[in-house]
Amino acid sequence: MPKIHILSDDNVITTNGEKTLLDVLRENGYFIEAPCNGMGTCKKCKVKIIDGLSEETVLSCEYKVDKDIDLAFFDEGKAENLLTSDIDNFDTSDSVLTMKTHFFEDNRDTDSSWEDEYEKIFGHISFNVLKNTNFSKGEKHAIYLNDELIAIRDKSDDKIYAAAVDIGTTSVAISVLDLSHGKVIERASFVNPQISFGLDVLSRMSAAIDLKENLYKMQEQITKAIEEAIIKIFKKYNLDIDSLYEIVFSANSVMMHILMGVDPTSLGIAPYKIVSYFNFEIDAKEIGMKLGKYTKAFTIPSISSYVGADILSGVNHIDIEHIDKNIMFIDIGTNTELVLKYKDHYYASSCAAGPALEGMNIEFGSRAELGAIENVFFDLDSGTKNIVVIGKEKAKSICGSGVLAVIREALKIGLIDYRGRLIKLEDLDEDDKRRPFLKDVDGKTVIDLGDIYMTKKDIRNIQLSKSAIMSGIVLLFNKLGMNADEVDDLFIAGQFGYHLSKDMLLDTYFIPKISEEKISYLKNTSLDGAISVVLSKKKRENLLSLSKKIKFLELSYDENYQKAFIDCSYFK
């Protein structure tokens, strides 16, 4: 059988030659970016095949191994700059996890059991607690989760730890909490390994539909990655993993289905119905996580099929109900989610903005990785371009913020008009100051960024994303009978939105014309919200009531949707 030598970790795997290289790599725990899920259209799953002195670049989704090869991956972006949380220290007085301590004497009464003695002090003891308890005299600590006894520990085991996890489509962020001392022990973040099945939620639903086994592979990918990250932190600080009593998960609806091992197919087929809102407290081992003896997993519920737990977590965290203002909360991404509070009314919606904002369907598009253009500035008078690249390396791609920056600058100097039409180089006079910003590629005018460029098709794909987002906002305004001027605060949350400057959003008309001072960036509110429902019983209890207050608006059912979508496609 042919052997594949992975040079990056000096590992050798075998294959029967029938499966594609992408499938073989997935099965063996390697992941590379494949936004089209192996359909051969995105051209991003490239690897290097090395045979002696020769080297060939191939698409792993099309390549079948019929002989022994050496394989090298292209450099990929790291996750060090992914958004985690700003929470460092906290008050635990209202935490859902509490401890009660008691000293047991050596009771010689043979008419009662140790269980009887302990239950008199600590309350009902479940079988799981019973079998894991060292029943004896001495100091014991009872651990309660929402007032339910979940563990009885010996004198030395007096620490309480929890973890909060935000599972995004692209990235995962974790905070490990020390509730005994009211501080964050450490944070971790990494690229979601499910990216090997596609860059967006639709690709991953498609993978689950194509083969049920893929659902369980994706579940194992995410649970194993989270488990390893948490265990690494516990080992680093020499902490007892059995003192990890709860993990709180926040995620969008599709990611939550996959985490729980529940088929998400119904989310992709009319009437697009969610299987469950996933308001569960279960043993972590029920989803395949091998952590402590007592570790529970709590899933924050979703609001609707496409407004997930990540959004409910965020608006619950900021206490949206207690802000006496009109609030717009928006998480910009492939599936952009909106919550609008107007007086005492709450509406939410989701907009299929598409993967262009994550770099897919853009000629040189990529995630925000090393070598990606993240901002540009054009000076019409001097004809110069200031191009900002992640890692200050040579530009090899352009990420979502970079694309919006190009649109902003192109509108500013007149390379594109309000309809999104790119001016043709041949139509410009020789002394036109706009010429240095354009070039001809295969007979077509493109925006020149050096080795990288943007095409008319790229601009169109971004227009579709913009139109999806703005039409959602407009229809929510219409539903509530309000206008942009009545918005008191606009909160932009999430990984992608945090890296978009106010002028990128306003000058490209991705959001309504709102005063800049009303716009705030909130970083990772999904993770912060997950932390807050560990620290506050009140916030934990509020999740369900808040979710029921928020009404979901299905945009496609609105009779004005098509008109709004077209009207919002213009850059004006």
ZAMARGU-4260 file (C-alpha; in steps of 0.2 Angstrom, whole numbers, plus 5000, padded with zeros to 4 digits):
<rodrens>
0) 5000/5000/5000 | 5007/5018/4996 | 5014/5027/5010 | 5013/5046/5013 | 5027/5054/5023
5) 5021/5070/5032 | 5036/5081/5033 | 5030/5093/5046 | 5029/5080/5060 | 5039/5065/5052
10) 5023/5054/5052 | 5020/5040/5039 | 5002/5035/5035 | 4996/5022/5022 | 4982/5022/5009
15) 4974/5010/4998 | 4975/5022/4983 | 4956/5023/4981 | 4952/5039/4992 | 4958/5056/4988
20) 4972/5064/4997 | 4961/5076/5006 | 4950/5061/5013 | 4965/5052/5019 | 4972/5067/5028
25) 4955/5070/5036 | 4954/5052/5042 | 4971/5054/5050 | 4968/5070/5060 | 4976/5082/5048
30) 4966/5097/5041 | 4969/5109/5028 | 4957/5123/5021 | 4944/5116/5010 | 4929/5128/5009
35) 4921/5119/4995 | 4922/5102/5004 | 4932/5094/4991 | 4922/5099/4976 | 4938/5106/4967
40) 4931/5123/4965 | 4939/5134/4979 | 4957/5129/4974 | 4962/5131/4992 | 4967/5113/4998
45) 4984/5114/4989 | 4999/5103/4996 | 5016/5100/4990 | 5021/5083/4983 | 5040/5080/4984
50) 5048/5067/4974 | 5067/5067/4976 | 5072/5084/4969 | 5056/5088/4960 | 5041/5097/4969
55) 5023/5097/4963 | 5008/5108/4969 | 4992/5098/4969 | 4974/5100/4975 | 4972/5087/4988
60) 4954/5084/4984 | 4958/5078/4967 | 4975/5069/4970 | 4975/5050/4973 | 4991/5042/4980
65) 4997/5028/4969 | 5015/5028/4975 | 5025/5032/4990 | 5026/5051/4992 | 5033/5065/5004
70) 5020/5078/5008 | 5022/5096/5014 | 5009/5108/5019 | 5009/5127/5014 | 5011/5139/5029
75) 4994/5142/5037 | 4988/5156/5048 | 4990/5154/5066 | 4976/5156/5079 | 4986/5167/5092
80) 4976/5183/5087 | 4959/5175/5088 | 4947/5184/5100 | 4945/5177/5117 | 4939/5187/5132
85) 4944/5202/5142 | 4938/5195/5158 | 4952/5192/5171 | 4945/5193/5188 | 4928/5191/5194
90) 4916/5189/5209 | 4910/5172/5212 | 4897/5176/5226 | 4882/5171/5214 | 4891/5157/5205
95) 4881/5142/5199 | 4895/5131/5207 | 4896/5132/5226 | 4904/5122/5240 | 4899/5116/5257
100) 4912/5109/5270 | 4909/5098/5284 | 4919/5087/5296 | 4913/5070/5299 | 4916/5060/5315
105) 4920/5042/5316 | 4902/5036/5319 | 4900/5018/5326 | 4882/5017/5323 | 4880/5001/5313
110) 4861/5005/5310 | 4865/5019/5297 | 4876/5019/5282 | 4889/5032/5277 | 4877/5037/5264
115) 4864/5041/5277 | 4877/5051/5287 | 4882/5061/5272 | 4865/5064/5266 | 4860/5072/5282
120) 4873/5085/5279 | 4874/5087/5260 | 4857/5081/5254 | 4853/5068/5241 | 4868/5058/5234
125) 4866/5051/5216 | 4874/5035/5211 | 4888/5044/5201 | 4892/5054/5217 | 4891/5038/5227
130) 4903/5028/5217 | 4916/5042/5216 | 4916/5047/5235 | 4929/5041/5248 | 4917/5038/5262
135) 4926/5040/5278 | 4928/5052/5293 | 4937/5069/5291 | 4934/5085/5282 | 4924/5083/5266
140) 4918/5096/5253 | 4902/5095/5244 | 4901/5103/5227 | 4884/5109/5220 | 4879/5114/5203
145) 4863/5124/5203 | 4860/5118/5221 | 4862/5100/5215 | 4875/5089/5223 | 4887/5083/5210
150) 4903/5078/5220 | 4910/5075/5237 | 4928/5078/5238 | 4942/5075/5251 | 4950/5089/5262
155) 4964/5092/5249 | 4952/5093/5234 | 4945/5110/5238 | 4946/5119/5222 | 4932/5123/5209
160) 4936/5125/5191 | 4925/5128/5176 | 4928/5131/5157 | 4919/5142/5145 | 4920/5138/5126
165) 4914/5148/5111 | 4913/5137/5096 | 4913/5148/5080 | 4912/5141/5062 | 4930/5147/5059
170) 4938/5148/5077 | 4936/5141/5095 | 4940/5151/5110 | 4942/5144/5128 | 4943/5152/5145
175) 4948/5141/5160 | 4941/5148/5177 | 4947/5146/5195 | 4931/5149/5205 | 4940/5147/5221
180) 4951/5162/5218 | 4940/5172/5206 | 4952/5173/5191 | 4955/5166/5174 | 4969/5153/5174
185) 4972/5154/5156 | 4964/5156/5138 | 4966/5146/5123 | 4961/5148/5105 | 4963/5139/5089
190) 4956/5136/5071 | 4940/5125/5071 | 4947/5109/5065 | 4930/5106/5056 | 4936/5118/5043
195) 4943/5103/5034 | 4925/5099/5030 | 4921/5116/5023 | 4924/5135/5028 | 4905/5138/5031
200) 4890/5130/5040 | 4882/5125/5023 | 4897/5115/5018 | 4897/5106/5035 | 4879/5102/5034
205) 4882/5096/5016 | 4896/5085/5023 | 4884/5078/5036 | 4870/5075/5023 | 4882/5066/5011
210) 4888/5054/5024 | 4882/5052/5041 | 4899/5046/5047 | 4905/5064/5043 | 4894/5071/5057
215) 4902/5060/5070 | 4920/5064/5063 | 4916/5083/5065 | 4909/5080/5082 | 4925/5070/5087
220) 4936/5084/5079 | 4929/5098/5090 | 4927/5088/5106 | 4944/5081/5105 | 4952/5098/5101
225) 4943/5106/5116 | 4947/5092/5127 | 4966/5093/5122 | 4967/5112/5125 | 4959/5111/5142
230) 4970/5096/5148 | 4985/5105/5142 | 4981/5120/5153 | 4977/5109/5168 | 4994/5099/5166
235) 5003/5116/5164 | 4997/5122/5181 | 4997/5105/5189 | 4978/5106/5192 | 4967/5091/5196
240) 4956/5088/5181 | 4943/5080/5193 | 4940/5097/5200 | 4934/5103/5183 | 4915/5103/5187
245) 4907/5111/5172 | 4910/5117/5154 | 4898/5129/5146 | 4896/5129/5127 | 4891/5144/5116
250) 4889/5141/5097 | 4879/5145/5082 | 4865/5133/5079 | 4874/5122/5066 | 4890/5120/5077
255) 4879/5116/5092 | 4870/5102/5083 | 4887/5095/5077 | 4894/5096/5095 | 4880/5086/5102
260) 4881/5074/5088 | 4863/5078/5082 | 4860/5078/5063 | 4859/5096/5057 | 4851/5092/5040
265) 4834/5099/5045 | 4842/5116/5046 | 4846/5115/5027 | 4830/5109/5021 | 4813/5118/5021
270) 4805/5123/5033 | 4823/5125/5040 | 4818/5119/5057 | 4830/5117/5072 | 4830/5100/5080
275) 4832/5106/5097 | 4836/5123/5106 | 4849/5113/5116 | 4846/5119/5134 | 4854/5105/5142
280) 4865/5100/5157 | 4873/5083/5154 | 4888/5073/5158 | 4903/5079/5147 | 4906/5061/5143
285) 4889/5060/5134 | 4897/5070/5120 | 4913/5060/5120 | 4924/5071/5131 | 4936/5062/5143
290) 4939/5075/5157 | 4935/5074/5175 | 4924/5061/5184 | 4911/5075/5188 | 4913/5086/5173
295) 4896/5092/5167 | 4892/5101/5150 | 4879/5115/5149 | 4874/5121/5132 | 4867/5139/5130
300) 4850/5138/5120 | 4848/5145/5103 | 4835/5158/5099 | 4830/5151/5082 | 4836/5140/5068
305) 4849/5153/5062 | 4851/5164/5077 | 4861/5153/5089 | 4867/5152/5107 | 4881/5163/5103
310) 4869/5178/5100 | 4859/5174/5115 | 4874/5173/5126 | 4880/5190/5119 | 4864/5200/5122
315) 4862/5191/5139 | 4879/5196/5144 | 4877/5214/5140 | 4860/5215/5150 | 4851/5221/5134
320) 4835/5221/5144 | 4841/5233/5157 | 4848/5246/5144 | 4836/5259/5143 | 4840/5263/5125
325) 4836/5257/5107 | 4850/5244/5104 | 4856/5235/5088 | 4867/5220/5091 | 4876/5213/5076
330) 4888/5199/5073 | 4895/5200/5056 | 4900/5185/5047 | 4896/5171/5034 | 4879/5170/5043
335) 4876/5188/5050 | 4865/5188/5065 | 4855/5203/5071 | 4846/5208/5087 | 4836/5224/5087
340) 4828/5231/5103 | 4816/5245/5101 | 4807/5251/5117 | 4801/5235/5124 | 4801/5225/5108
345) 4814/5213/5103 | 4817/5206/5085 | 4831/5195/5078 | 4836/5189/5061 | 4849/5181/5051
350) 4857/5186/5035 | 4865/5174/5023 | 4880/5185/5019 | 4889/5171/5011 | 4908/5166/5013
355) 4915/5181/5003 | 4918/5190/5020 | 4929/5175/5025 | 4938/5176/5009 | 4929/5163/4999
360) 4923/5167/4981 | 4936/5181/4980 | 4950/5178/4968 | 4964/5180/4980 | 4953/5178/4996
365) 4958/5170/5012 | 4955/5170/5030 | 4964/5183/5041 | 4981/5173/5040 | 4999/5178/5038
370) 5002/5186/5022 | 4984/5192/5020 | 4980/5210/5015 | 4970/5217/5030 | 4969/5236/5025
375) 4973/5247/5011 | 4974/5266/5008 | 4974/5275/4991 | 4981/5292/4988 | 4974/5299/4972
380) 4986/5314/4971 | 5002/5304/4973 | 4995/5288/4965 | 5002/5278/4979 | 4995/5263/4988
385) 4998/5259/5006 | 4995/5241/5009 | 4994/5233/5026 | 4998/5215/5027 | 4996/5203/5042
390) 5013/5198/5049 | 5021/5212/5038 | 5025/5199/5025 | 5024/5200/5006 | 5005/5200/5001
395) 4999/5183/4995 | 4980/5185/4998 | 4967/5196/5005 | 4955/5194/5019 | 4938/5201/5023
400) 4943/5217/5031 | 4956/5220/5016 | 4942/5217/5004 | 4931/5230/5012 | 4945/5242/5013
405) 4948/5241/4994 | 4929/5244/4991 | 4930/5259/5003 | 4945/5266/4994 | 4939/5262/4976
410) 4923/5271/4980 | 4932/5286/4987 | 4943/5289/4972 | 4930/5284/4959 | 4936/5267/4953
415) 4919/5260/4956 | 4902/5268/4955 | 4887/5267/4967 | 4881/5252/4957 | 4897/5243/4960
420) 4903/5244/4942 | 4922/5245/4940 | 4928/5258/4928 | 4937/5251/4913 | 4955/5255/4911
425) 4953/5258/4892 | 4940/5272/4895 | 4952/5282/4905 | 4963/5296/4898 | 4982/5294/4899
430) 4983/5307/4912 | 4969/5301/4923 | 4975/5300/4941 | 4965/5283/4943 | 4976/5273/4931
435) 4989/5268/4943 | 4976/5259/4954 | 4971/5248/4939 | 4978/5236/4928 | 4973/5224/4914
440) 4973/5205/4917 | 4968/5194/4902 | 4959/5208/4894 | 4949/5213/4910 | 4952/5228/4921
445) 4956/5224/4939 | 4960/5234/4955 | 4979/5233/4956 | 4987/5228/4973 | 5004/5222/4967
450) 5004/5203/4965 | 4986/5203/4972 | 4971/5211/4963 | 4952/5212/4965 | 4941/5208/4950
455) 4923/5214/4945 | 4917/5197/4951 | 4925/5200/4968 | 4916/5216/4970 | 4899/5208/4965
460) 4901/5195/4978 | 4904/5208/4991 | 4889/5217/4985 | 4879/5202/4988 | 4885/5200/5006
465) 4882/5219/5009 | 4864/5218/5002 | 4860/5203/5013 | 4865/5212/5029 | 4858/5229/5025
470) 4841/5221/5019 | 4840/5212/5035 | 4843/5228/5045 | 4830/5238/5034 | 4817/5224/5036
475) 4819/5224/5055 | 4818/5243/5055 | 4802/5241/5045 | 4795/5228/5057 | 4797/5239/5072
480) 4792/5255/5063 | 4809/5264/5067 | 4823/5271/5057 | 4842/5272/5059 | 4842/5289/5068
485) 4832/5281/5082 | 4846/5268/5086 | 4855/5274/5101 | 4869/5261/5102 | 4875/5249/5089
490) 4886/5235/5096 | 4897/5225/5084 | 4902/5208/5091 | 4912/5194/5085 | 4929/5189/5078
495) 4926/5196/5060 | 4917/5212/5065 | 4930/5217/5078 | 4943/5219/5064 | 4932/5230/5053
500) 4935/5249/5056 | 4920/5261/5057 | 4924/5269/5041 | 4925/5251/5032 | 4907/5248/5037
505) 4900/5265/5035 | 4909/5271/5019 | 4904/5254/5010 | 4886/5255/5017 | 4887/5239/5025
510) 4878/5247/5040 | 4866/5261/5040 | 4872/5279/5042 | 4874/5280/5060 | 4884/5292/5070
515) 4901/5285/5074 | 4900/5289/5092 | 4885/5277/5093 | 4896/5262/5087 | 4905/5251/5099
520) 4915/5235/5097 | 4912/5221/5110 | 4925/5208/5105 | 4919/5190/5110 | 4903/5192/5118
525) 4898/5174/5115 | 4913/5168/5126 | 4910/5182/5139 | 4892/5177/5140 | 4897/5159/5143
530) 4908/5164/5157 | 4894/5175/5164 | 4882/5161/5166 | 4895/5151/5176 | 4897/5166/5188
535) 4879/5172/5189 | 4864/5161/5194 | 4853/5176/5189 | 4860/5176/5171 | 4859/5157/5169
540) 4841/5158/5174 | 4838/5173/5162 | 4843/5164/5147 | 4827/5155/5143 | 4815/5170/5147
545) 4826/5182/5136 | 4826/5169/5122 | 4807/5169/5122 | 4806/5188/5122 | 4816/5189/5106
550) 4805/5186/5091 | 4813/5179/5075 | 4809/5187/5058 | 4812/5176/5043 | 4817/5188/5030
555) 4812/5177/5015 | 4794/5177/5021 | 4793/5196/5020 | 4784/5202/5005 | 4796/5217/5003
560) 4812/5206/5004 | 4816/5205/4986 | 4814/5224/4983 | 4824/5228/4999 | 4838/5216/4994
565) 4840/5225/4977 | 4839/5242/4984 | 4852/5238/4997 | 4864/5232/4984 | 4870/5249/4980
570) 4884/5258/4988 | 4874/5273/4994
</rodrens>
